[in-house]
Amino acid sequence: MNNFRYLLVPLLLCFSLTVNAGEKDLPSEIHVSVNGLVCDFCAQSIQKLFSKEESVQAVDINMDKGMIKIELKDGQNIDDMRVTKLITDSGYNVERINRVE
């Protein structure tokens, strides 16, 4: 019984740390490397799509680098599949998605 207590206490501590971590683990920005962004119209269409997403605060597009920076609202998130779908449905190819805290 005494050994069981030594196993249970660390397990409960780990669980409480995971539960309390919550929003702190969410990324605040998503950087997406994209092929095919060549004009202002491309950038405007991507910005318009992401501005409709509830979790998105702002979108910055660098056509020279082929990079879309998506800034998320505090405590909000958008999954990689949704990001990829929005971009590929617009006719562009996603090379890489990088989440930044």
Legacy VTK file of the C-alpha trace (Angstrom):
# vtk DataFile Version 3.0
C-alpha trace
ASCII
DATASET POLYDATA
POINTS 101 float
0.000 0.000 0.000
2.827 2.387 0.804
4.436 1.780 -2.618
1.139 2.518 -4.303
1.098 5.982 -2.678
4.565 6.718 -4.099
3.299 5.923 -7.569
-0.013 7.727 -7.243
1.278 11.096 -6.010
3.619 11.769 -9.000
0.902 10.629 -11.385
-1.607 13.069 -9.894
0.960 15.895 -9.999
1.615 15.277 -13.689
-2.105 15.292 -14.429
-2.670 18.561 -12.554
0.215 20.235 -14.400
-1.241 19.173 -17.742
-4.717 20.421 -16.861
-3.430 23.777 -15.593
-1.182 24.359 -18.610
-4.274 25.089 -20.747
-3.964 28.102 -22.996
-0.270 28.694 -22.349
0.572 25.805 -24.668
-1.346 27.247 -27.602
0.702 28.921 -30.332
0.218 32.623 -30.908
1.333 32.549 -34.552
1.333 30.127 -37.433
3.847 30.564 -40.262
2.895 28.864 -43.508
5.297 28.472 -46.417
3.308 28.550 -49.670
4.029 28.148 -53.393
2.214 30.294 -55.933
1.749 33.653 -54.187
2.735 36.057 -56.943
0.408 39.069 -56.858
-1.503 41.385 -54.559
-4.767 39.735 -55.551
-3.393 36.412 -54.246
-2.514 38.023 -50.934
-5.875 39.771 -50.616
-7.823 36.575 -51.273
-5.856 34.681 -48.601
-6.287 37.538 -46.098
-10.019 37.622 -46.776
-10.364 33.856 -46.213
-8.494 33.842 -42.926
-10.200 36.991 -41.628
-13.461 35.013 -41.640
-11.988 32.478 -39.197
-13.052 33.202 -35.617
-9.657 32.302 -34.127
-7.601 34.567 -36.413
-6.525 38.016 -35.203
-4.496 39.116 -38.245
-2.830 37.810 -41.403
0.410 39.094 -42.905
1.576 37.881 -46.309
5.106 38.199 -47.642
4.961 37.357 -51.347
8.748 37.595 -51.795
9.296 34.824 -49.252
6.067 32.940 -50.023
5.144 33.158 -46.349
1.782 33.624 -44.645
1.914 34.657 -40.990
-1.334 34.000 -39.138
-1.677 35.705 -35.760
-4.172 33.984 -33.469
-6.418 35.510 -30.835
-5.502 34.761 -27.217
-6.539 31.256 -26.246
-7.661 30.417 -29.796
-6.330 27.847 -32.232
-6.870 26.595 -35.764
-5.683 23.148 -36.777
-3.199 22.455 -39.563
-5.783 20.615 -41.649
-8.036 23.696 -41.685
-5.117 25.997 -42.597
-4.063 23.645 -45.395
-7.623 23.309 -46.711
-8.168 27.076 -46.867
-4.920 27.582 -48.756
-5.191 24.624 -51.144
-8.839 25.426 -51.917
-7.558 28.853 -52.992
-5.207 27.202 -55.492
-1.893 27.353 -53.632
0.381 24.601 -52.342
1.393 24.429 -48.688
5.042 23.509 -48.233
5.365 23.757 -44.461
3.449 24.879 -41.372
5.374 26.135 -38.342
3.707 27.085 -35.053
5.345 29.795 -32.957
4.562 30.497 -29.295
LINES 1 102
101 0 1 2 3 4 5 6 7 8 9 10 11 12 13 14 15 16 17 18 19 20 21 22 23 24 25 26 27 28 29 30 31 32 33 34 35 36 37 38 39 40 41 42 43 44 45 46 47 48 49 50 51 52 53 54 55 56 57 58 59 60 61 62 63 64 65 66 67 68 69 70 71 72 73 74 75 76 77 78 79 80 81 82 83 84 85 86 87 88 89 90 91 92 93 94 95 96 97 98 99 100
